[in-house]
Amino acid sequence: MNKLKMEKLRAAGWKVGNAGDFLGLSREETAFIEIKVALALSLKRRRIRRHLTQVDLATLLKSSQSRVAKMEAADASVSIVCCCALCWPLGSLRGDLRKFCIRQPE
């Protein structure tokens, strides 16, 4: 969320935080979720950039469309390892994945 929007919400009396604050997660749990969501968004962007449908990608991976949809939604049933494995056929490099794991200073 951008700073201006956060300031407006606070001024209107809203409490602003992240999913970790809302759910009472530790910093490690919050970081895990952030990595998984970043991977999921990257997968979807890469698939779209390559002009593939979820069905096309599922066929390429010998998987199902519903599984690809779950990966792109960061579904709890999909592991980070599975998401990383999906990155390779879409052209991701190790450096691309590493940037998801580098936490920005707070």
Secondary structure, 3 states (H helix, E strand, C coil): CCHHHHHHHHHCCCCCCCHHHHHCCCHHHHHHHHHHHHHHHHHHHHHHHCCCCHHHHHHHHCCCHHHHHHHHCCCCCCCHHHHHHHHHHHCCCHHHHHHHHCCCCC
